[in-house]
Amino acid sequence: MLEPLRQGLPPLDPAAVSNAASCALPARHDAVREARRFTRGTLEQWHVGERFDDICLVVSELVTNALRHALPASAASPVRAAGEVAAPGGLPPVRLHLMLWTGRLVCAVRDPSYDGPVASDPDDCSAESGRGLFLVDSFSDGWGWHPLSGPVGGKVVWALFRLPQDW
């Protein structure tokens, strides 16, 4: 079902971005709820409601994967010490970006890990988790990841959504 991940972002002209928004997410599992709330509010402002359910599901999966697999085990624990974990340079460890082009929306989640996402075995029906990337693949129109360089470091995992022509 899943092909090897493509490196880089989808072929879109950054100069043609009509809207962009981002939010920092704490290294806590309730950040998934915050990401969905931010996504809902942003899409309502942009009048993009047609694919909200698909987009929100994918954002939830991308943020969950970043919290579960890209942070130190103690950072994403539901019971944490008072201090938040920061990525190199003191930046928040996970950040959600939403970018709107004519007819397309990209959701991107940045995290401090350089390890690429790995899909689990889809035939393991007894697994209680591990289907997130299959959901991302099924509900988005394309997805991939790429490593970041410089002081930020880590990687970005993105998903592309085509919007209706009358948008």
N, C-alpha and C positions, 0 to 999 in steps of 0.2 A: 504494500500500500504506500509506504513512504519511500521516496527516493532519497538518495544522499542529499543533505542540505546544501542549498546554494549559498555561496558566499556573497556578501554585498547586499545592497538594498535593491528594491525593484527599480526597473528603468523608468524613473520619473525625474522630471526637471525640477531641482530644488528652487529655482527662481519662480516656478509657477505655483508654489504653495499659496493657497488662498487663505488658509487659517492654520494655526498651530497652537497647541496648548500642552503643557506638561505639569506634572506634579511629583514631588518627592514622596516616597512611601516609607514608613518606618519599618524596621526589621521585626515586625510582629505579624502573626497570621491574620489579625483583623485588618491588615492593610489591603487584603483582597476586597473587603467590603468598601473601604475607602476608594479603591481603584474603580469599582463599579459605580459608586456614587459620582465620582469625578467624571467618568465616561458618560453617564446619563446626562449630567448637567451640561457637559460640553456639547454633546450631540444635539441636545434640545436647543442650545444657543445657535448652533449651526443649522438647525432645521433638518437634521439627518436622522429620521426615525425609522426609515424603511427597513434597515438591517440591524436595528438596535439589539435584538436578542442574540443574534449571531456574534456581533461585535462584543457585547458584554460577556458572553460565554468565553470567547477567545481571550479577552483581557484577563478574566479571572484565571484561566489556565496559565497564561504567560506569567502573571504575577505570582501565582502559587508555585510554579516551577522555579522562579527566581528565588523565592523565599526558602523553598525546600531544598534546592540543590546547589545554589550558588553562594550561599552564605555559610559561615562557620556554624556548626550544629548549635552552639549556644546562642547565636544571634537571632534565629527565628523561633526560638522556643516560646511557647505560649506563656510560660512563667519566666520572666527575665529580671535581671537587675535593672536599676533605674536608668543607666546610661545606654544610649542607642549605639549600635555598631556603625562605624563610618567606613566608607570606601577610601582608597588612597586619596590624599589631598583634603580629607575631612568632609567629602561629599556624602550625601545620603546614599546608603547602599543600593537602593532600588529606585528607579525613576521611570514613570510612565509618560510616553510622548504620544500625542495624537496629531496627525498631520493630514490636512484636507487638500486635495487637488481636485480639479474639475473631474467629476465622475469617479474619484477614488479616495479612499481613506486608508491611511497606514497607522497601525498601532504598533508601537515599539517599546520594549521594556529593556532598560539598561540595568546590568548587575555587575558586581566586582569580579566574577569568575571568568577565566579565559576558556574554561571547558565548554565545548559545544553541547547543545542539547542531544540527548540520546533517547530514542524511542524504545519502549519496552516491547516484549513479545506480545503481539495482538492475539495470539492463540491461547494465552494463559487465562482461561475464564475464571480461575479461582483467585486471581490477583485482586487485591482491594484497591490498588492504585496503579498508576503507570499508563493510563490511557489519555493523558492530557495532550500530548503531541498529535495523537490520532484525531482528537476533537478539533484541535487547531487546524489540522490538515483538512478535515471534513467540512468545517464551517467557514473557513476563509477561502479566498480565491488564490492564495499563494502565501508562502511564508519562507523564512530563512533566518540566517544569523550571520553576524560578522564580528570579529574581534575589534576592540578599540585600542588605539595607541595613545601615547602621551601620558600626561599626569592622571587622567581619568581612568584609563585602563579598563579591563573587564571585557564585556561583550554586549551586543544588542541583539535581541531576538525580535523579529518583526512579523506582522501579518498584514496582508493587503486585502482590502474589500472593494469590489466594484460597486458603485452606487447606480441607482436607476438613471436612465438617460434624462428623464424629466426633472432630475434634482436640480 
